[in-house]
Amino acid sequence: RDTKSLQVLEMVQGDEHTFDLWVMYKTPNGREIPIRPKLVCWIDTRSRMILGDIICRDANSQILKESLLKLIYVDAGSVPKYLYIDNGKDYTSKEMLGRDRKDRHNQESKEKYFDMEFDGKTRGFYRDMGIVDEHISMPYEPWTKGQIERSFGTAINKFSKKFASYTGTLTASGTDSKVPKDIKKMAERGELLTMEEFYEEWKKFKEKYAKRVHRSLKSMKEKYTTPGELFSNGERYVKPALPRSVAVMCMMKPETALVNNIGIRRNGFYYMHDALCGYIGKKLPIRVDPYDVSSIYVQDVNGKFLCQAYSQELLQFGNTSDEALKKHRKMQNQQLSDVRKTIQEATTPFDELNEGYQKHKDVIGGVRVTIGKEPRKSKVVQMPEDGAAFVQIQKAKKEEEKRQSDYMDKMAQKALAKLRAIGCEE
């Protein structure tokens, strides 16, 4: 690929890289565990400059959005023209592309996607941020985005190997590049860096990388042979970034919701605002902050901001994440299901629970059409039917009642005697 014909920021390549080393990561519940950190970043194809770099445990669409925003508002100060992205589901989700993954290479779907009659919610995050188009790398073809792949190789050879927790590449079980390390013992002894300390080391490496002569730039006879100089002084594609308030709106998860007479219902909670009264019975695009679902941002049918609707029930809990709310709702539904099942078992009539009654047959002598053994009979003791046994049962019952009556009379006489004795003493 002749990258010299490109402008700076005309094409950037995005991918993820898992470091072959271990650091300490603090989980949401406060427990610290060793993990292999992941790098999410973008490479400017012309200058090989590393942009929008973020270190995380596991990447997702939300982290990719943060990485691209860092590229636009912090590192570059401008919107890139084209994206060359990985084939992974994080990069090619409907939330990012504005269309299904299966339609990402369909020309007819693209033409429909570019139709200006569609509202803003179908555009996808890339298009919302002002990017002209994106190209998706085909599976198992890493050479199509060779600049970022080679940068990851440089990160392994010149950065990862200097750490004590480096364990070698783990891409194959029989590779000779593995370095045996007892990571669990190293974590117990406090020899692993934290995520924050590791990121500081990465920033130092990135600064050195930007100032070092790049072999590919030198072989292409570029005027500026270091990524930093070429990124700053090369011919540049410039497109102003959107206002940050719009970018914050684009960061949120897009959905579609129906407006009814008391607001918008989502996850069992109602979000209300006076501006929704004129849209009862219509579906409107909404934006949801995954880290605070106490309110939602509603757009009109043209994609313009309409209002910020609040849920009075969730406001008392403060910032509530969407994931936590979904888990809470799932737990409530499970509890409700268990209670309903218990009530159903407690209110089922005896004739439906009794096995003998269920096997009762109103017709005798019919034709049996099924093949197999008869179902095992229940071990129920049959009640005696002869008159002598019935007389004995009645007699035993009367004797038991008489015995209980004599006992109660005896106890009553004792109590009466005590009361009389107390009365005489007074």
C-alpha positions as CSV (number, residue, x, y, z in Angstrom):
1,R,0.0,0.0,0.0
2,D,1.3,3.4,-1.0
3,T,0.6,5.4,2.1
4,K,2.6,8.4,0.9
5,S,-0.4,9.4,-1.4
6,L,-2.7,9.7,1.7
7,Q,-3.2,12.7,3.8
8,V,-2.7,12.7,7.6
9,L,-6.1,11.6,9.2
10,E,-7.5,10.6,5.8
11,M,-7.5,6.9,6.9
12,V,-7.0,5.6,10.4
13,Q,-6.9,1.9,11.4
14,G,-8.5,0.5,14.5
15,D,-7.9,-2.7,16.4
16,E,-7.4,-4.3,19.8
17,H,-4.3,-5.9,21.2
18,T,-3.9,-8.2,24.3
19,F,-0.6,-7.7,26.0
20,D,1.5,-10.8,26.8
21,L,2.0,-9.7,30.4
22,W,0.0,-9.5,33.6
23,V,-1.1,-6.5,35.8
24,M,-3.4,-6.1,38.9
25,Y,-7.0,-5.2,38.2
26,K,-9.5,-4.0,40.8
27,T,-12.9,-5.5,40.2
28,P,-16.2,-3.5,40.9
29,N,-16.5,-5.3,44.3
30,G,-13.0,-4.1,45.3
31,R,-11.2,-7.4,44.9
32,E,-7.8,-7.3,43.0
33,I,-7.0,-10.0,40.5
34,P,-4.2,-10.5,37.9
35,I,-5.3,-10.0,34.2
36,R,-3.7,-9.5,30.8
37,P,-4.6,-5.9,29.8
38,K,-6.0,-5.0,26.4
39,L,-5.1,-2.0,24.3
40,V,-7.7,-0.3,22.2
41,C,-6.2,2.3,19.8
42,W,-6.1,3.8,16.3
43,I,-3.1,4.2,13.9
44,D,-2.9,7.0,11.4
45,T,-2.1,5.2,8.1
46,R,0.1,8.0,6.7
47,S,2.2,8.9,9.8
48,R,1.9,5.7,11.9
49,M,1.0,7.8,14.9
50,I,-0.8,6.0,17.7
51,L,-4.1,7.8,18.7
52,G,-7.0,7.3,21.0
53,D,-5.2,4.6,23.1
54,I,-7.1,3.2,26.1
55,I,-6.1,0.3,28.4
56,C,-8.9,-1.9,29.7
57,R,-9.8,-5.4,30.8
58,D,-12.3,-6.2,28.1
59,A,-13.2,-4.0,25.1
60,N,-16.8,-3.3,24.1
61,S,-18.6,-0.8,21.9
62,Q,-18.7,1.8,24.7
63,I,-15.0,1.6,25.1
64,L,-14.5,1.9,21.4
65,K,-16.6,5.1,21.4
66,E,-14.4,6.6,24.2
67,S,-11.3,5.7,22.2
68,L,-12.6,7.4,19.1
69,L,-13.6,10.5,21.1
70,K,-10.1,10.6,22.6
71,L,-8.7,10.5,19.0
72,I,-11.0,13.3,17.8
73,Y,-11.0,15.7,20.8
74,V,-7.6,15.1,22.5
75,D,-5.0,13.6,20.2
76,A,-6.0,14.9,16.7
77,G,-8.4,17.7,17.3
78,S,-10.1,16.8,14.0
79,V,-12.4,14.1,12.6
80,P,-10.7,11.4,10.4
81,K,-12.2,10.8,6.9
82,Y,-12.2,7.0,6.6
83,L,-11.9,4.2,9.2
84,Y,-10.3,0.8,8.5
85,I,-11.7,-1.3,11.3
86,D,-11.4,-4.9,12.6
87,N,-14.1,-7.5,11.8
88,G,-14.9,-8.0,15.4
89,K,-18.5,-7.6,16.7
90,D,-17.5,-4.6,18.9
91,Y,-16.5,-2.6,15.8
92,T,-19.3,-3.8,13.5
93,S,-22.2,-3.8,15.9
94,K,-25.4,-2.1,14.7
95,E,-24.9,0.6,17.3
96,M,-21.6,1.6,15.6
97,L,-22.5,1.0,12.0
98,G,-26.2,1.8,12.0
99,R,-27.0,-1.4,10.2
100,D,-26.8,-5.2,10.9
101,R,-23.5,-7.0,10.6
102,K,-24.8,-9.3,7.9
103,D,-25.5,-6.2,5.7
104,R,-22.1,-4.5,6.2
105,H,-20.9,-5.7,2.8
106,N,-24.3,-5.3,1.0
107,Q,-24.3,-2.5,-1.5
108,E,-28.0,-2.3,-1.5
109,S,-28.1,-2.0,2.2
110,K,-25.5,0.8,2.1
111,E,-27.6,2.8,-0.4
112,K,-30.6,2.4,1.9
113,Y,-28.4,3.4,4.8
114,F,-27.2,6.6,3.1
115,D,-30.8,7.6,2.3
116,M,-31.3,11.1,3.8
117,E,-34.9,10.4,4.6
118,F,-33.9,8.1,7.4
119,D,-33.7,9.7,10.9
120,G,-30.6,10.1,12.9
121,K,-31.0,7.0,15.0
122,T,-30.2,4.7,12.1
123,R,-26.9,6.4,11.2
124,G,-24.6,4.7,13.6
125,F,-21.9,6.2,15.9
126,Y,-19.3,6.5,13.1
127,R,-21.6,8.5,10.9
128,D,-22.9,10.6,13.8
129,M,-19.3,11.7,14.6
130,G,-18.8,13.0,11.0
131,I,-16.8,10.1,9.5
132,V,-17.4,9.7,5.8
133,D,-17.2,5.9,5.5
134,E,-15.7,2.8,7.1
135,H,-14.1,-0.3,5.6
136,I,-14.2,-3.6,7.4
137,S,-11.2,-5.9,7.3
138,M,-12.1,-9.4,6.1
139,P,-11.6,-12.3,8.6
140,Y,-8.1,-13.8,8.7
141,E,-6.6,-11.1,6.5
142,P,-4.5,-9.1,9.0
143,W,-2.3,-7.7,6.1
144,T,-5.1,-5.4,5.0
145,K,-4.4,-3.3,8.1
146,G,-0.7,-4.0,8.2
147,Q,0.3,-0.7,9.8
148,I,-1.5,-1.3,13.1
149,E,-0.5,-5.0,13.1
150,R,3.2,-4.1,12.8
151,S,2.8,-1.5,15.5
152,F,1.5,-4.2,17.8
153,G,4.5,-6.3,16.9
154,T,6.8,-3.4,17.9
155,A,4.9,-3.0,21.2
156,I,5.7,-6.7,22.0
157,N,9.3,-6.6,21.1
158,K,10.2,-3.2,22.5
159,F,7.7,-2.7,25.3
160,S,6.1,-5.9,26.7
161,K,9.3,-7.9,27.1
162,K,10.9,-5.5,29.6
163,F,8.2,-6.3,32.3
164,A,8.8,-9.0,34.9
165,S,5.3,-10.4,34.3
166,Y,5.9,-11.0,30.6
167,T,4.8,-14.6,29.8
168,G,5.4,-14.6,26.0
169,T,2.9,-14.9,23.2
170,L,0.0,-17.3,24.0
171,T,-1.4,-17.6,20.5
172,A,-0.6,-21.3,20.4
173,S,-0.2,-24.1,23.0
174,G,3.1,-25.4,21.6
175,T,4.9,-22.2,20.9
176,D,8.5,-21.7,22.0
177,S,7.8,-18.1,22.8
178,K,6.2,-18.8,26.2
179,V,8.0,-17.7,29.3
180,P,7.0,-19.7,32.4
181,K,6.0,-17.4,35.3
182,D,4.1,-18.1,38.5
183,I,1.7,-15.1,38.2
184,K,-0.3,-16.1,41.2
185,K,2.8,-16.0,43.5
186,M,3.9,-12.7,41.9
187,A,0.5,-11.2,42.6
188,E,0.7,-12.3,46.3
189,R,4.2,-10.8,46.7
190,G,3.0,-7.5,45.1
191,E,5.3,-7.7,42.1
192,L,2.7,-6.8,39.5
193,L,1.9,-3.3,38.4
194,T,-1.5,-1.8,38.7
195,M,-3.5,-0.8,35.7
196,E,-2.7,2.9,36.4
197,E,1.0,2.2,36.8
198,F,1.1,0.2,33.6
199,Y,-0.7,2.9,31.6
200,E,1.9,5.4,32.8
201,E,4.7,3.1,31.4
202,W,2.7,2.8,28.1
203,K,2.5,6.6,27.8
204,K,6.3,6.9,28.1
205,F,6.8,4.2,25.4
206,K,4.3,6.0,23.1
207,E,6.2,9.3,23.5
208,K,9.5,7.6,22.5
209,Y,7.8,5.8,19.6
210,A,6.5,9.1,18.2
211,K,10.1,10.6,18.3
212,R,11.9,7.6,16.9
213,V,12.7,7.2,13.2
214,H,10.2,4.8,11.6
215,R,11.7,2.3,9.2
216,S,8.7,2.3,6.8
217,L,8.6,6.1,6.6
218,K,12.3,6.2,5.8
219,S,12.0,3.5,3.1
220,M,9.2,5.5,1.5
221,K,11.5,8.6,1.5
222,E,9.2,10.7,3.5
223,K,10.4,14.2,4.4
224,Y,9.6,13.6,8.0
225,T,10.7,10.1,9.2
226,T,9.3,10.1,12.7
227,P,5.5,9.6,13.4
228,G,5.3,12.7,15.5
229,E,6.9,15.0,13.0
230,L,4.9,13.7,10.0
231,F,1.6,13.8,12.0
232,S,2.2,17.5,12.9
233,N,3.7,18.7,9.6
234,G,2.3,16.5,6.8
235,E,-0.5,17.4,4.4
236,R,-3.6,17.0,6.6
237,Y,-7.3,16.2,6.2
238,V,-9.2,18.7,8.4
239,K,-12.8,18.4,9.5
240,P,-14.0,20.2,12.6
241,A,-15.3,18.1,15.4
242,L,-18.8,18.3,16.6
243,P,-19.6,20.2,19.8
244,R,-18.9,18.1,22.9
245,S,-22.5,18.2,24.0
246,V,-23.5,16.5,20.7
247,A,-20.7,14.0,21.2
248,V,-21.9,13.1,24.6
249,M,-25.4,12.5,23.1
250,C,-23.8,10.2,20.5
251,M,-22.0,8.3,23.2
252,M,-25.3,7.1,24.6
253,K,-27.0,3.9,23.5
254,P,-29.7,4.5,20.8
255,E,-33.1,2.9,21.2
256,T,-36.7,3.3,20.1
257,A,-39.5,3.7,22.6
258,L,-43.3,4.1,22.4
259,V,-44.8,7.1,24.1
260,N,-48.0,6.4,26.0
261,N,-50.3,8.6,28.1
262,I,-48.0,8.5,31.2
263,G,-44.6,8.7,29.5
264,I,-42.1,6.2,28.2
265,R,-41.8,2.8,29.7
266,R,-38.4,1.1,29.9
267,N,-37.3,-1.8,32.0
268,G,-40.5,-1.5,34.1
269,F,-40.0,2.2,34.9
270,Y,-41.8,5.2,33.5
271,Y,-39.9,8.3,32.2
272,M,-42.0,11.5,32.1
273,H,-41.8,15.0,30.6
274,D,-44.3,17.6,29.5
275,A,-42.9,17.7,26.0
276,L,-44.0,14.1,25.4
277,C,-47.7,14.9,25.6
278,G,-47.8,15.7,21.9
279,Y,-46.3,12.4,20.8
280,I,-48.6,9.9,22.6
281,G,-49.0,6.8,20.5
282,K,-45.8,7.4,18.5
283,K,-42.4,5.8,18.6
284,L,-39.5,8.1,19.2
285,P,-35.7,7.6,19.2
286,I,-34.1,7.8,22.6
287,R,-30.6,7.9,24.0
288,V,-29.6,6.1,27.2
289,D,-26.5,6.7,29.3
290,P,-25.4,3.1,30.3
291,Y,-23.9,4.5,33.6
292,D,-26.9,6.6,34.7
293,V,-30.4,5.4,33.7
294,S,-32.3,7.7,36.0
295,S,-33.1,9.8,32.9
296,I,-33.2,9.3,29.1
297,Y,-32.7,11.8,26.3
298,V,-35.6,11.8,23.8
299,Q,-35.4,13.0,20.1
300,D,-38.2,13.9,17.8
301,V,-39.0,12.1,14.6
302,N,-36.3,14.2,12.8
303,G,-33.6,13.1,15.2
304,K,-33.4,16.5,17.0
305,F,-33.2,16.8,20.8
306,L,-36.7,17.0,22.3
307,C,-36.3,16.6,26.1
308,Q,-34.7,14.8,29.0
309,A,-37.3,12.6,30.7
310,Y,-36.7,11.5,34.3
311,S,-37.9,8.4,36.2
312,Q,-39.1,9.5,39.6
313,E,-38.6,6.0,41.0
314,L,-34.9,5.9,40.0
315,L,-33.9,9.4,41.0
316,Q,-33.8,8.4,44.7
317,F,-31.1,5.9,43.9
318,G,-28.8,8.4,42.2
319,N,-26.6,7.2,39.4
320,T,-27.8,3.7,38.4
321,S,-26.1,1.8,35.7
322,D,-28.1,0.1,33.0
323,E,-26.4,-3.3,33.7
324,A,-27.2,-3.1,37.4
325,L,-30.8,-2.2,36.7
326,K,-31.2,-5.1,34.4
327,K,-29.8,-7.5,37.0
328,H,-32.1,-6.1,39.6
329,R,-35.1,-6.5,37.4
330,K,-34.1,-10.1,36.5
331,M,-33.8,-10.9,40.2
332,Q,-37.2,-9.4,40.9
333,N,-38.8,-11.3,38.1
334,Q,-37.3,-14.5,39.4
335,Q,-38.6,-13.9,42.9
336,L,-42.0,-13.1,41.5
337,S,-42.0,-16.4,39.5
338,D,-41.0,-18.4,42.6
339,V,-43.7,-16.9,44.7
340,R,-46.4,-17.5,42.0
341,K,-45.2,-21.1,41.8
342,T,-45.5,-21.6,45.5
343,I,-49.0,-20.1,45.6
344,Q,-50.1,-22.3,42.7
345,E,-48.8,-25.4,44.6
346,A,-50.5,-24.3,47.8
347,T,-53.9,-23.7,46.1
348,T,-54.0,-26.8,43.8
349,P,-57.0,-29.0,44.8
350,F,-56.4,-32.2,46.5
351,D,-57.9,-34.3,43.7
352,E,-55.3,-32.9,41.2
353,L,-52.4,-33.7,43.5
354,N,-53.6,-37.1,44.6
355,E,-52.0,-39.8,42.4
356,G,-54.7,-42.3,43.1
357,Y,-57.5,-39.9,42.1
358,Q,-55.7,-39.0,38.9
359,K,-55.6,-42.7,37.9
360,H,-59.3,-43.2,38.6
361,K,-61.1,-44.5,35.5
362,D,-64.8,-43.9,34.9
363,V,-64.9,-46.6,32.2
364,I,-63.9,-50.2,32.8
365,G,-63.3,-52.8,30.1
366,G,-62.2,-50.4,27.4
367,V,-59.5,-51.2,24.8
368,R,-55.9,-50.3,25.7
369,V,-54.1,-48.9,22.7
370,T,-50.8,-48.0,24.2
371,I,-47.8,-50.5,24.3
372,G,-45.8,-50.9,27.5
373,K,-46.2,-51.6,31.2
374,E,-49.0,-50.3,33.3
375,P,-47.9,-47.4,35.4
376,R,-46.9,-48.4,38.9
377,K,-49.7,-48.2,41.3
378,S,-49.6,-45.9,44.3
379,K,-49.1,-47.5,47.7
380,V,-52.4,-46.6,49.2
381,V,-53.9,-48.7,52.0
382,Q,-57.5,-49.7,51.2
383,M,-60.1,-48.9,53.9
384,P,-61.9,-52.0,55.4
385,E,-65.3,-52.7,54.0
386,D,-66.8,-55.5,56.3
387,G,-69.2,-54.5,59.1
388,A,-67.2,-56.0,62.0
389,A,-64.2,-53.9,61.3
390,F,-66.4,-50.8,61.1
391,V,-67.9,-51.5,64.5
392,Q,-64.5,-52.0,66.1
393,I,-63.3,-48.7,64.7
394,Q,-66.4,-46.8,66.0
395,K,-65.9,-48.5,69.4
396,A,-62.3,-47.5,69.6
397,K,-63.2,-44.0,68.7
398,K,-65.8,-43.7,71.5
399,E,-63.4,-45.1,74.0
400,E,-60.8,-42.5,73.0
401,E,-63.3,-39.7,73.4
402,K,-64.5,-41.0,76.8
403,R,-60.8,-41.3,78.0
404,Q,-60.2,-37.7,77.0
405,S,-63.4,-36.5,78.6
406,D,-62.5,-38.3,81.9
407,Y,-59.1,-36.7,81.9
408,M,-60.5,-33.3,81.4
409,D,-63.1,-33.8,84.2
410,K,-60.3,-35.0,86.6
411,M,-58.1,-31.9,85.9
412,A,-61.1,-29.6,86.3
413,Q,-61.9,-31.2,89.8
414,K,-58.3,-30.6,90.9
415,A,-58.4,-27.0,89.8
416,L,-61.7,-26.4,91.6
417,A,-60.3,-27.9,94.8
418,K,-57.4,-25.5,94.7
419,L,-59.6,-22.5,94.2
420,R,-61.8,-23.5,97.2
421,A,-58.7,-23.9,99.3
422,I,-57.6,-20.4,98.4
423,G,-61.1,-19.1,99.3
424,C,-61.0,-20.7,102.7
425,E,-57.6,-19.2,103.6
426,E,-58.9,-15.7,102.7
